[in-house]
Each structure stands twice: as structure tokens, then as C-alpha cells.
Amino acid sequence: MTTDFVLAKVQTTLMTVLIVSAPVIIAAVVIGILVGLAQALTQIQDQTLPQAVKLIVVLVIIIVLGPLMADQIAEQASMALEEFPTVTR
């Protein structure tokens, strides 16, 4: 097991995490900005409003994209488990 092999596996794992988490993070940021802008324009000072809206949007995205995210994570885990015997030699 070489350093290049370990770095390649770490890189693919981090890219998988980035790809899987990106839709949720992007949606939360966009909704946060839009709700913050709407609050500033209407002068609403409620702090629970952005959190509730973000929570609902994130849950919807996880429900819609959950199977795709789970497939990517399962594929990464499957590759890691298949390579485990050769790595531990």
C-alpha cells in the first residue's frame, strides 16, 4: 500500500462527500439569503423564520435526492470493502 494509493482513496472519498452534500448546502445557503433579504425588506425580526424555511427545504431535498445520495455513498462503501483484503496484506 503506497502513499499514492491512500491519497487517491482519500481524494475520491472527499469528492464523494462533497458531491453528496453540495445540493443540501447550496439550497440552505440560497434559502438563507433569500429569506434574509425578504426579512430585511419587510423588517421582520423573527429569528425562527429562516431556520424553519431552511429545515423544510433541506428535508425536501433529502427526500427527493436521498436515493441518489445513498447510491453514491453505498458505491463508495462497496469499493472500500472490496479493496479491504488487498489493502490489509
N, CA, C and O atoms as a Tinker XYZ file with bonds, in Angstrom:
   356  protein
     1  N      0.858000   -1.172000    0.000000    73     2
     2  CA     0.000000    0.000000    0.000000    64     1     3
     3  C      0.902000    1.232000    0.000000    63     2     4     5
     4  O      1.659000    1.471000    0.941000    81     3
     5  N      0.802000    1.991000   -1.060000    73     3     6
     6  CA     1.655000    3.159000   -1.204000    64     5     7
     7  C      0.923000    4.422000   -0.767000    63     6     8     9
     8  O     -0.291000    4.431000   -0.560000    81     7
     9  N      1.691000    5.460000   -0.638000    73     7    10
    10  CA     1.123000    6.754000   -0.265000    64     9    11
    11  C      0.189000    7.271000   -1.355000    63    10    12    13
    12  O     -0.842000    7.880000   -1.066000    81    11
    13  N      0.560000    7.024000   -2.605000    73    11    14
    14  CA    -0.290000    7.462000   -3.716000    64    13    15
    15  C     -1.654000    6.783000   -3.680000    63    14    16    17
    16  O     -2.676000    7.411000   -3.958000    81    15
    17  N     -1.663000    5.496000   -3.336000    73    15    18
    18  CA    -2.921000    4.756000   -3.245000    64    17    19
    19  C     -3.811000    5.341000   -2.157000    63    18    20    21
    20  O     -5.008000    5.536000   -2.366000    81    19
    21  N     -3.232000    5.618000   -1.004000    73    19    22
    22  CA    -4.002000    6.178000    0.111000    64    21    23
    23  C     -4.526000    7.563000   -0.248000    63    22    24    25
    24  O     -5.686000    7.878000    0.016000    81    23
    25  N     -3.684000    8.382000   -0.845000    73    23    26
    26  CA    -4.120000    9.722000   -1.240000    64    25    27
    27  C     -5.236000    9.671000   -2.281000    63    26    28    29
    28  O     -6.160000   10.483000   -2.242000    81    27
    29  N     -5.155000    8.733000   -3.200000    73    27    30
    30  CA    -6.209000    8.592000   -4.211000    64    29    31
    31  C     -7.527000    8.191000   -3.562000    63    30    32    33
    32  O     -8.583000    8.707000   -3.929000    81    31
    33  N     -7.473000    7.280000   -2.606000    73    31    34
    34  CA    -8.698000    6.849000   -1.919000    64    33    35
    35  C     -9.283000    7.976000   -1.071000    63    34    36    37
    36  O    -10.500000    8.159000   -1.035000    81    35
    37  N     -8.434000    8.718000   -0.400000    73    35    38
    38  CA    -8.913000    9.850000    0.397000    64    37    39
    39  C     -9.531000   10.902000   -0.512000    63    38    40    41
    40  O    -10.565000   11.481000   -0.179000    81    39
    41  N     -8.908000   11.151000   -1.650000    73    39    42
    42  CA    -9.435000   12.139000   -2.588000    64    41    43
    43  C    -10.797000   11.720000   -3.127000    63    42    44    45
    44  O    -11.709000   12.544000   -3.189000    81    43
    45  N    -10.954000   10.462000   -3.517000    73    43    46
    46  CA   -12.252000   10.020000   -4.033000    64    45    47
    47  C    -13.323000   10.052000   -2.951000    63    46    48    49
    48  O    -14.481000   10.363000   -3.230000    81    47
    49  N    -12.943000    9.734000   -1.724000    73    47    50
    50  CA   -13.907000    9.784000   -0.622000    64    49    51
    51  C    -14.341000   11.212000   -0.342000    63    50    52    53
    52  O    -15.529000   11.471000   -0.154000    81    51
    53  N    -13.404000   12.134000   -0.313000    73    51    54
    54  CA   -13.756000   13.536000   -0.075000    64    53    55
    55  C    -14.587000   14.114000   -1.215000    63    54    56    57
    56  O    -15.491000   14.915000   -0.977000    81    55
    57  N    -14.292000   13.719000   -2.441000    73    55    58
    58  CA   -15.102000   14.183000   -3.569000    64    57    59
    59  C    -16.524000   13.633000   -3.485000    63    58    60    61
    60  O    -17.483000   14.332000   -3.813000    81    59
    61  N    -16.659000   12.389000   -3.048000    73    59    62
    62  CA   -17.993000   11.815000   -2.876000    64    61    63
    63  C    -18.770000   12.570000   -1.813000    63    62    64    65
    64  O    -19.950000   12.868000   -1.997000    81    63
    65  N    -18.116000   12.880000   -0.704000    73    63    66
    66  CA   -18.773000   13.645000    0.360000    64    65    67
    67  C    -19.175000   15.023000   -0.148000    63    66    68    69
    68  O    -20.272000   15.498000    0.147000    81    67
    69  N    -18.308000   15.657000   -0.897000    73    67    70
    70  CA   -18.607000   16.982000   -1.447000    64    69    71
    71  C    -19.785000   16.932000   -2.414000    63    70    72    73
    72  O    -20.676000   17.778000   -2.357000    81    71
    73  N    -19.787000   15.949000   -3.293000    73    71    74
    74  CA   -20.862000   15.824000   -4.280000    64    73    75
    75  C    -22.191000   15.504000   -3.609000    63    74    76    77
    76  O    -23.229000   16.037000   -4.002000    81    75
    77  N    -22.168000   14.646000   -2.607000    73    75    78
    78  CA   -23.408000   14.255000   -1.930000    64    77    79
    79  C    -23.968000   15.398000   -1.097000    63    78    80    81
    80  O    -25.183000   15.589000   -1.048000    81    79
    81  N    -23.104000   16.156000   -0.447000    73    79    82
    82  CA   -23.593000   17.210000    0.446000    64    81    83
    83  C    -23.841000   18.541000   -0.260000    63    82    84    85
    84  O    -24.502000   19.414000    0.303000    81    83
    85  N    -23.335000   18.716000   -1.464000    73    83    86
    86  CA   -23.452000   20.000000   -2.161000    64    85    87
    87  C    -24.888000   20.468000   -2.391000    63    86    88    89
    88  O    -25.173000   21.638000   -2.134000    81    87
    89  N    -25.803000   19.629000   -2.858000    73    87    90
    90  CA   -27.164000   20.137000   -3.087000    64    89    91
    91  C    -27.830000   20.669000   -1.819000    63    90    92    93
    92  O    -28.521000   21.687000   -1.858000    81    91
    93  N    -27.624000   19.991000   -0.715000    73    91    94
    94  CA   -28.237000   20.422000    0.545000    64    93    95
    95  C    -27.617000   21.732000    1.016000    63    94    96    97
    96  O    -28.333000   22.641000    1.435000    81    95
    97  N    -26.310000   21.833000    0.952000    73    95    98
    98  CA   -25.627000   23.046000    1.411000    64    97    99
    99  C    -25.979000   24.237000    0.516000    63    98   100   101
   100  O    -26.248000   25.330000    1.013000    81    99
   101  N    -25.975000   24.026000   -0.785000    73    99   102
   102  CA   -26.307000   25.118000   -1.706000    64   101   103
   103  C    -27.738000   25.593000   -1.487000    63   102   104   105
   104  O    -27.997000   26.797000   -1.471000    81   103
   105  N    -28.661000   24.661000   -1.319000    73   103   106
   106  CA   -30.058000   25.045000   -1.090000    64   105   107
   107  C    -30.210000   25.816000    0.213000    63   106   108   109
   108  O    -30.939000   26.807000    0.263000    81   107
   109  N    -29.532000   25.375000    1.268000    73   107   110
   110  CA   -29.625000   26.070000    2.555000    64   109   111
   111  C    -29.058000   27.485000    2.460000    63   110   112   113
   112  O    -29.616000   28.417000    3.039000    81   111
   113  N    -27.965000   27.646000    1.742000    73   111   114
   114  CA   -27.368000   28.979000    1.590000    64   113   115
   115  C    -28.281000   29.893000    0.779000    63   114   116   117
   116  O    -28.508000   31.042000    1.156000    81   115
   117  N    -28.799000   29.385000   -0.329000    73   115   118
   118  CA   -29.675000   30.205000   -1.180000    64   117   119
   119  C    -30.942000   30.593000   -0.429000    63   118   120   121
   120  O    -31.356000   31.751000   -0.476000    81   119
   121  N    -31.557000   29.648000    0.256000    73   119   122
   122  CA   -32.773000   29.950000    1.020000    64   121   123
   123  C    -32.461000   30.922000    2.149000    63   122   124   125
   124  O    -33.254000   31.823000    2.421000    81   123
   125  N    -31.334000   30.757000    2.803000    73   123   126
   126  CA   -30.949000   31.684000    3.868000    64   125   127
   127  C    -30.800000   33.106000    3.362000    63   126   128   129
   128  O    -31.245000   34.053000    4.010000    81   127
   129  N    -30.172000   33.255000    2.205000    73   127   130
   130  CA   -30.005000   34.593000    1.623000    64   129   131
   131  C    -31.351000   35.180000    1.213000    63   130   132   133
   132  O    -31.634000   36.346000    1.487000    81   131
   133  N    -32.181000   34.371000    0.555000    73   131   134
   134  CA   -33.487000   34.871000    0.110000    64   133   135
   135  C    -34.392000   35.245000    1.281000    63   134   136   137
   136  O    -35.047000   36.286000    1.249000    81   135
   137  N    -34.433000   34.411000    2.304000    73   135   138
   138  CA   -35.269000   34.719000    3.467000    64   137   139
   139  C    -34.701000   35.918000    4.214000    63   138   140   141
   140  O    -35.460000   36.762000    4.689000    81   139
   141  N    -33.390000   36.007000    4.323000    73   139   142
   142  CA   -32.772000   37.173000    4.961000    64   141   143
   143  C    -33.073000   38.456000    4.214000    63   142   144   145
   144  O    -33.338000   39.491000    4.825000    81   143
   145  N    -33.032000   38.388000    2.891000    73   143   146
   146  CA   -33.373000   39.550000    2.077000    64   145   147
   147  C    -34.844000   39.928000    2.253000    63   146   148   149
   148  O    -35.178000   41.106000    2.381000    81   147
   149  N    -35.712000   38.929000    2.259000    73   147   150
   150  CA   -37.143000   39.202000    2.464000    64   149   151
   151  C    -37.394000   39.788000    3.849000    63   150   152   153
   152  O    -38.235000   40.674000    4.002000    81   151
   153  N    -36.677000   39.306000    4.854000    73   151   154
   154  CA   -36.826000   39.858000    6.204000    64   153   155
   155  C    -36.328000   41.293000    6.261000    63   154   156   157
   156  O    -36.928000   42.134000    6.931000    81   155
   157  N    -35.254000   41.575000    5.577000    73   155   158
   158  CA   -34.731000   42.943000    5.580000    64   157   159
   159  C    -35.679000   43.897000    4.864000    63   158   160   161
   160  O    -35.865000   45.035000    5.295000    81   159
   161  N    -36.272000   43.436000    3.784000    73   159   162
   162  CA   -37.193000   44.291000    3.034000    64   161   163
   163  C    -38.495000   44.541000    3.792000    63   162   164   165
   164  O    -39.063000   45.630000    3.716000    81   163
   165  N    -38.962000   43.536000    4.518000    73   163   166
   166  CA   -40.230000   43.681000    5.243000    64   165   167
   167  C    -40.025000   44.061000    6.702000    63   166   168   169
   168  O    -40.998000   44.276000    7.425000    81   167
   169  N    -38.787000   44.148000    7.142000    73   167   170
   170  CA   -38.420000   44.494000    8.517000    64   169   171
   171  C    -39.006000   43.523000    9.543000    63   170   172   173
   172  O    -39.391000   43.924000   10.641000    81   171
   173  N    -39.068000   42.257000    9.177000    73   171   174
   174  CA   -39.480000   41.210000   10.119000    64   173   175
   175  C    -38.234000   40.780000   10.883000    63   174   176   177
   176  O    -37.205000   40.491000   10.271000    81   175
   177  N    -38.310000   40.735000   12.198000    73   175   178
   178  CA   -37.149000   40.420000   13.026000    64   177   179
   179  C    -37.208000   39.022000   13.638000    63   178   180   181
   180  O    -36.448000   38.725000   14.560000    81   179
   181  N    -38.081000   38.174000   13.151000    73   179   182
   182  CA   -38.234000   36.831000   13.702000    64   181   183
   183  C    -37.021000   35.974000   13.332000    63   182   184   185
   184  O    -36.664000   35.882000   12.157000    81   183
   185  N    -36.392000   35.352000   14.322000    73   183   186
   186  CA   -35.206000   34.535000   14.073000    64   185   187
   187  C    -35.552000   33.093000   13.721000    63   186   188   189
   188  O    -34.721000   32.378000   13.161000    81   187
   189  N    -36.765000   32.658000   14.042000    73   187   190
   190  CA   -37.128000   31.270000   13.750000    64   189   191
   191  C    -37.577000   31.072000   12.309000    63   190   192   193
   192  O    -37.549000   29.949000   11.806000    81   191
   193  N    -37.982000   32.125000   11.646000    73   191   194
   194  CA   -38.467000   32.013000   10.268000    64   193   195
   195  C    -37.411000   31.443000    9.315000    63   194   196   197
   196  O    -37.715000   30.492000    8.595000    81   195
   197  N    -36.192000   31.977000    9.277000    73   195   198
   198  CA   -35.214000   31.397000    8.339000    64   197   199
   199  C    -34.857000   29.955000    8.679000    63   198   200   201
   200  O    -34.628000   29.143000    7.782000    81   199
   201  N    -34.809000   29.634000    9.962000    73   199   202
   202  CA   -34.466000   28.271000   10.350000    64   201   203
   203  C    -35.547000   27.288000    9.925000    63   202   204   205
   204  O    -35.246000   26.196000    9.441000    81   203
   205  N    -36.801000   27.676000   10.105000    73   203   206
   206  CA   -37.905000   26.795000    9.722000    64   205   207
   207  C    -37.944000   26.582000    8.213000    63   206   208   209
   208  O    -38.144000   25.461000    7.746000    81   207
   209  N    -37.754000   27.647000    7.459000    73   207   210
   210  CA   -37.777000   27.529000    5.995000    64   209   211
   211  C    -36.607000   26.674000    5.520000    63   210   212   213
   212  O    -36.783000   25.813000    4.658000    81   211
   213  N    -35.418000   26.901000    6.070000    73   211   214
   214  CA   -34.252000   26.099000    5.687000    64   213   215
   215  C    -34.467000   24.631000    6.028000    63   214   216   217
   216  O    -34.127000   23.751000    5.238000    81   215
   217  N    -35.029000   24.369000    7.196000    73   215   218
   218  CA   -35.273000   22.990000    7.616000    64   217   219
   219  C    -36.214000   22.287000    6.645000    63   218   220   221
   220  O    -35.967000   21.147000    6.251000    81   219
   221  N    -37.281000   22.957000    6.265000    73   219   222
   222  CA   -38.244000   22.362000    5.335000    64   221   223
   223  C    -37.603000   22.109000    3.970000    63   222   224   225
   224  O    -37.785000   21.040000    3.388000    81   223
   225  N    -36.860000   23.081000    3.464000    73   223   226
   226  CA   -36.223000   22.925000    2.148000    64   225   227
   227  C    -35.184000   21.807000    2.174000    63   226   228   229
   228  O    -35.112000   21.008000    1.240000    81   227
   229  N    -34.391000   21.746000    3.223000    73   227   230
   230  CA   -33.372000   20.698000    3.329000    64   229   231
   231  C    -34.033000   19.325000    3.416000    63   230   232   233
   232  O    -33.565000   18.376000    2.786000    81   231
   233  N    -35.100000   19.206000    4.177000    73   231   234
   234  CA   -35.800000   17.924000    4.263000    64   233   235
   235  C    -36.373000   17.506000    2.914000    63   234   236   237
   236  O    -36.300000   16.333000    2.547000    81   235
   237  N    -36.939000   18.449000    2.176000    73   235   238
   238  CA   -37.482000   18.128000    0.850000    64   237   239
   239  C    -36.369000   17.671000   -0.087000    63   238   240   241
   240  O    -36.541000   16.712000   -0.839000    81   239
   241  N    -35.243000   18.348000   -0.045000    73   239   242
   242  CA   -34.124000   17.961000   -0.914000    64   241   243
   243  C    -33.597000   16.584000   -0.536000    63   242   244   245
   244  O    -33.271000   15.782000   -1.411000    81   243
   245  N    -33.511000   16.305000    0.752000    73   243   246
   246  CA   -33.049000   14.982000    1.176000    64   245   247
   247  C    -34.041000   13.904000    0.754000    63   246   248   249
   248  O    -33.635000   12.814000    0.349000    81   247
   249  N    -35.332000   14.194000    0.843000    73   247   250
   250  CA   -36.335000   13.213000    0.420000    64   249   251
   251  C    -36.258000   12.977000   -1.089000    63   250   252   253
   252  O    -36.342000   11.837000   -1.547000    81   251
   253  N    -36.098000   14.049000   -1.855000    73   251   254
   254  CA   -36.072000   13.923000   -3.316000    64   253   255
   255  C    -34.763000   13.301000   -3.802000    63   254   256   257
   256  O    -34.775000   12.391000   -4.631000    81   255
   257  N    -33.642000   13.790000   -3.290000    73   255   258
   258  CA   -32.337000   13.324000   -3.769000    64   257   259
   259  C    -31.722000   12.235000   -2.897000    63   258   260   261
   260  O    -30.610000   11.781000   -3.167000    81   259
   261  N    -32.427000   11.817000   -1.865000    73   259   262
   262  CA   -31.906000   10.812000   -0.942000    64   261   263
   263  C    -31.462000    9.522000   -1.603000    63   262   264   265
   264  O    -30.369000    9.038000   -1.312000    81   263
   265  N    -32.279000    8.943000   -2.492000    73   263   266
   266  CA   -31.837000    7.700000   -3.140000    64   265   267
   267  C    -30.557000    7.865000   -3.955000    63   266   268   269
   268  O    -29.702000    6.980000   -3.949000    81   267
   269  N    -30.420000    8.980000   -4.648000    73   267   270
   270  CA   -29.200000    9.231000   -5.417000    64   269   271
   271  C    -27.995000    9.377000   -4.488000    63   270   272   273
   272  O    -26.923000    8.834000   -4.756000    81   271
   273  N    -28.182000   10.112000   -3.399000    73   271   274
   274  CA   -27.102000   10.287000   -2.427000    64   273   275
   275  C    -26.722000    8.948000   -1.800000    63   274   276   277
   276  O    -25.540000    8.643000   -1.639000    81   275
   277  N    -27.721000    8.161000   -1.451000    73   275   278
   278  CA   -27.458000    6.861000   -0.832000    64   277   279
   279  C    -26.736000    5.929000   -1.795000    63   278   280   281
   280  O    -25.862000    5.170000   -1.376000    81   279
   281  N    -27.085000    5.973000   -3.078000    73   279   282
   282  CA   -26.398000    5.140000   -4.068000    64   281   283
   283  C    -24.920000    5.497000   -4.169000    63   282   284   285
   284  O    -24.069000    4.611000   -4.243000    81   283
   285  N    -24.617000    6.784000   -4.171000    73   283   286
   286  CA   -23.215000    7.202000   -4.267000    64   285   287
   287  C    -22.433000    6.789000   -3.022000    63   286   288   289
   288  O    -21.294000    6.333000   -3.124000    81   287
   289  N    -23.041000    6.946000   -1.858000    73   287   290
   290  CA   -22.371000    6.551000   -0.619000    64   289   291
   291  C    -22.198000    5.037000   -0.568000    63   290   292   293
   292  O    -21.148000    4.545000   -0.156000    81   291
   293  N    -23.225000    4.296000   -0.984000    73   291   294
   294  CA   -23.137000    2.835000   -0.990000    64   293   295
   295  C    -22.082000    2.350000   -1.979000    63   294   296   297
   296  O    -21.370000    1.384000   -1.701000    81   295
   297  N    -21.976000    3.005000   -3.117000    73   295   298
   298  CA   -20.955000    2.631000   -4.095000    64   297   299
   299  C    -19.553000    2.858000   -3.532000    63   298   300   301
   300  O    -18.664000    2.028000   -3.718000    81   299
   301  N    -19.362000    3.978000   -2.849000    73   299   302
   302  CA   -18.064000    4.270000   -2.239000    64   301   303
   303  C    -17.736000    3.240000   -1.154000    63   302   304   305
   304  O    -16.605000    2.761000   -1.070000    81   303
   305  N    -18.719000    2.907000   -0.334000    73   303   306
   306  CA   -18.501000    1.915000    0.722000    64   305   307
   307  C    -18.229000    0.540000    0.131000    63   306   308   309
   308  O    -17.387000   -0.199000    0.642000    81   307
   309  N    -18.928000    0.193000   -0.934000    73   307   310
   310  CA   -18.716000   -1.096000   -1.588000    64   309   311
   311  C    -17.302000   -1.204000   -2.148000    63   310   312   313
   312  O    -16.651000   -2.240000   -2.007000    81   311
   313  N    -16.830000   -0.136000   -2.780000    73   311   314
   314  CA   -15.460000   -0.147000   -3.306000    64   313   315
   315  C    -14.447000   -0.287000   -2.176000    63   314   316   317
   316  O    -13.461000   -1.011000   -2.310000    81   315
   317  N    -14.686000    0.399000   -1.067000    73   315   318
   318  CA   -13.757000    0.322000    0.061000    64   317   319
   319  C    -13.728000   -1.087000    0.644000    63   318   320   321
   320  O    -12.662000   -1.598000    0.988000    81   319
   321  N    -14.897000   -1.712000    0.756000    73   319   322
   322  CA   -14.945000   -3.064000    1.313000    64   321   323
   323  C    -14.365000   -4.099000    0.361000    63   322   324   325
   324  O    -13.784000   -5.087000    0.810000    81   323
   325  N    -14.508000   -3.895000   -0.941000    73   323   326
   326  CA   -13.907000   -4.813000   -1.908000    64   325   327
   327  C    -12.386000   -4.733000   -1.885000    63   326   328   329
   328  O    -11.710000   -5.745000   -2.074000    81   327
   329  N    -11.847000   -3.549000   -1.658000    73   327   330
   330  CA   -10.397000   -3.371000   -1.658000    64   329   331
   331  C     -9.766000   -3.671000   -0.305000    63   330   332   333
   332  O     -8.541000   -3.702000   -0.190000    81   331
   333  N    -10.573000   -3.889000    0.706000    73   331   334
   334  CA   -10.044000   -4.088000    2.052000    64   333   335
   335  C     -9.073000   -5.261000    2.153000    63   334   336   337
   336  O     -8.015000   -5.099000    2.761000    81   335
   337  N     -9.375000   -6.435000    1.590000    73   335   338
   338  CA    -8.412000   -7.544000    1.711000    64   337   339
   339  C     -7.055000   -7.240000    1.079000    63   338   340   341
   340  O     -6.023000   -7.633000    1.623000    81   339
   341  N     -7.041000   -6.552000   -0.051000    73   339   342
   342  CA    -5.757000   -6.253000   -0.688000    64   341   343
   343  C     -5.002000   -5.160000    0.059000    63   342   344   345
   344  O     -3.771000   -5.135000    0.048000    81   343
   345  N     -5.725000   -4.271000    0.697000    73   343   346
   346  CA    -5.077000   -3.178000    1.423000    64   345   347
   347  C     -4.443000   -3.681000    2.710000    63   346   348   349
   348  O     -3.396000   -3.179000    3.118000    81   347
   349  N     -5.058000   -4.657000    3.351000    73   347   350
   350  CA    -4.565000   -5.121000    4.651000    64   349   351
   351  C     -3.457000   -6.154000    4.541000    63   350   352   353
   352  O     -2.948000   -6.612000    5.564000    81   351
   353  N     -3.073000   -6.530000    3.339000    73   351   354
   354  CA    -1.983000   -7.506000    3.191000    64   353   355
   355  C     -0.653000   -6.895000    3.480000    63   354   356
   356  O      0.370000   -7.576000    3.403000    81   355
